Amino acid sequence: MIHLTIQKLVLIRLKFIKPKYMPFDFKTVIEDYCGTGKLSEEEIDFLEREHIRAMSSIGEIISPSIANLHICEACKLEPRSLWITCNASILDRIRPVKTGKPRAYKLFDALCEYRLFN
């Protein structure tokens, strides 16, 4: 007969249960989406928050980060597109805005306004 303590059972169970809250990394979530074509609602919400944060601080951006070529291709964007542009493109595809310009268009306007478009 196998004798397992409650503590051991809890540890065994935790190894097989994905935690409900996992901290997300912006680039990793985008890379995962480009590889799988899937995002959880929590990941979509996270990308939405990151987009809002980027839009609200766009005037403070000194050197926007350029996405890897395979990410740009997966997002159907030009090579050397920005990570924030890839994010806007993904959000526009999987959670389109109900009214007004798509996120990518608004982002492009803001990037041009602050002369950050490459």
TAVENVEN-V609695 format. One record per residue. RES is the residue in three letters. PHI is phi in whole degrees, -180 to 180 (NA if undefined). D_CENTER is the distance of its C-alpha to the mean C-alpha in whole Angstrom. Layout:
BEGIN
res=RES phi=PHI d_center=D_CENTER
res=RES phi=PHI d_center=D_CENTER
END
This chain:
BEGIN
res=MET phi=NA d_center=49
res=ILE phi=-86 d_center=45
res=HIS phi=-109 d_center=45
res=LEU phi=-117 d_center=41
res=THR phi=-80 d_center=41
res=ILE phi=-60 d_center=39
res=GLN phi=-61 d_center=36
res=LYS phi=-66 d_center=36
res=LEU phi=-63 d_center=35
res=VAL phi=-64 d_center=32
res=LEU phi=-63 d_center=31
res=ILE phi=-63 d_center=31
res=ARG phi=-64 d_center=30
res=LEU phi=-63 d_center=27
res=LYS phi=-66 d_center=26
res=PHE phi=-106 d_center=25
res=ILE phi=-108 d_center=23
res=LYS phi=-77 d_center=20
res=PRO phi=-61 d_center=19
res=LYS phi=-68 d_center=18
res=TYR phi=-112 d_center=16
res=MET phi=-124 d_center=14
res=PRO phi=-65 d_center=12
res=PHE phi=-100 d_center=8
res=ASP phi=-114 d_center=7
res=PHE phi=-50 d_center=5
res=LYS phi=-68 d_center=6
res=THR phi=-65 d_center=7
res=VAL phi=-63 d_center=5
res=ILE phi=-66 d_center=4
res=GLU phi=-61 d_center=8
res=ASP phi=-61 d_center=9
res=TYR phi=-62 d_center=8
res=CYS phi=-65 d_center=10
res=GLY phi=-84 d_center=13
res=THR phi=-111 d_center=13
res=GLY phi=76 d_center=12
res=LYS phi=-130 d_center=11
res=LEU phi=-142 d_center=9
res=SER phi=-78 d_center=11
res=GLU phi=-60 d_center=11
res=GLU phi=-65 d_center=10
res=GLU phi=-69 d_center=7
res=ILE phi=-64 d_center=7
res=ASP phi=-60 d_center=9
res=PHE phi=-61 d_center=7
res=LEU phi=-63 d_center=4
res=GLU phi=-62 d_center=8
res=ARG phi=-62 d_center=9
res=GLU phi=-64 d_center=7
res=HIS phi=-65 d_center=8
res=ILE phi=-61 d_center=12
res=ARG phi=-62 d_center=12
res=ALA phi=-63 d_center=12
res=MET phi=-65 d_center=14
res=SER phi=-77 d_center=16
res=SER phi=-119 d_center=17
res=ILE phi=-60 d_center=17
res=GLY phi=-69 d_center=21
res=GLU phi=-96 d_center=20
res=ILE phi=-74 d_center=18
res=ILE phi=-95 d_center=20
res=SER phi=-139 d_center=19
res=PRO phi=-63 d_center=15
res=SER phi=-82 d_center=14
res=ILE phi=-92 d_center=14
res=ALA phi=-76 d_center=12
res=ASN phi=-65 d_center=14
res=LEU phi=-56 d_center=16
res=HIS phi=-65 d_center=15
res=ILE phi=-71 d_center=12
res=CYS phi=-58 d_center=13
res=GLU phi=-64 d_center=16
res=ALA phi=-64 d_center=14
res=CYS phi=-87 d_center=12
res=LYS phi=60 d_center=16
res=LEU phi=-120 d_center=16
res=GLU phi=-65 d_center=18
res=PRO phi=-56 d_center=18
res=ARG phi=70 d_center=17
res=SER phi=-72 d_center=15
res=LEU phi=-82 d_center=12
res=TRP phi=-57 d_center=9
res=ILE phi=-67 d_center=9
res=THR phi=-72 d_center=11
res=CYS phi=-61 d_center=9
res=ASN phi=-61 d_center=6
res=ALA phi=-60 d_center=9
res=SER phi=-63 d_center=10
res=ILE phi=-63 d_center=8
res=LEU phi=-62 d_center=8
res=ASP phi=-62 d_center=12
res=ARG phi=-77 d_center=13
res=ILE phi=-98 d_center=12
res=ARG phi=-145 d_center=12
res=PRO phi=-62 d_center=15
res=VAL phi=-70 d_center=16
res=LYS phi=-80 d_center=20
res=THR phi=-139 d_center=22
res=GLY phi=84 d_center=22
res=LYS phi=-69 d_center=20
res=PRO phi=-61 d_center=16
res=ARG phi=-56 d_center=14
res=ALA phi=-61 d_center=14
res=TYR phi=-68 d_center=18
res=LYS phi=-63 d_center=17
res=LEU phi=-64 d_center=15
res=PHE phi=-58 d_center=18
res=ASP phi=-58 d_center=20
res=ALA phi=-67 d_center=19
res=LEU phi=-62 d_center=19
res=CYS phi=-66 d_center=22
res=GLU phi=-58 d_center=24
res=TYR phi=-98 d_center=23
res=ARG phi=55 d_center=24
res=LEU phi=-108 d_center=20
res=PHE phi=-75 d_center=20
res=ASN phi=-104 d_center=21
END
